[in-house]
């Protein structure tokens, strides 16, 4: 694939914490981790999806002003950011593995309409739906 | 509670507190049929009981027990629509302790009785298979901008049942 979405990002409250979560727990890999003063461009990749990077950004000056950064932080912490979906081969297996390493699940695996799904949040409050790939 | 401000006049709530309040909301979402007394919710959030309800309302716009009520009604609506379960079973499964209370609150909130809603919804067709379930489900959540007791009061010119002050859906 040469055309398409390359990076989409989420706001996190702490980039070190987010890195530990997405890489250490979910199994993503670091794609780019570039610091420039206080600013840090951090993206991770799913190991099976090399054409896409998930950005883990902290809302902070200079990209946004301090008051906006604070507003955005509260929105993230309230879980009001848009939903994210992670596709897995086996939802129950992934659930067991991730739960053991301390991922905060908000819904256990449930089967509906022939597919199994579960929900979890990252430490910042971003909500993920984990859905089993339909065969 | 530590250095975090729970009562804040005019200031934004601390994101760390909001994240913990979100945990209480998530827990109600996951098990809306269970009883959620304030002490249980406060403990999930690591907030004092005295501050919990106000902090939650400030964060999410509705008092915690009204939020719980909307989730129960939403779930009941889905069960009425998607299953053939008897209404009494749906009432008990979604956290009410009697059919009477369920039917009354349901009608107060939605404007229809459970059986009316079931008949209407089941006649309609739904093409939402491609949308993850929880987002479809959220579309059926009642938007309760006032207490049920207040809604009831406004809709009934003959206000007879003002005894029901509590929003705790028991």
Interface residues (C-beta under 8 A of the other chain):
Chain A: X13 X70 X71 X73 X74 X76 X77 X78 X79 X83 X85 X104 X106 X107 X108 X112 X113 X117 X119 X121 X123 X124 X125 X129 X131
Chain B: X12 X13 X15 X16 X18 X19 X21 X22 X23 X25 X26 X29 X30 X59 X60 X129 X132 X133 X134 X135
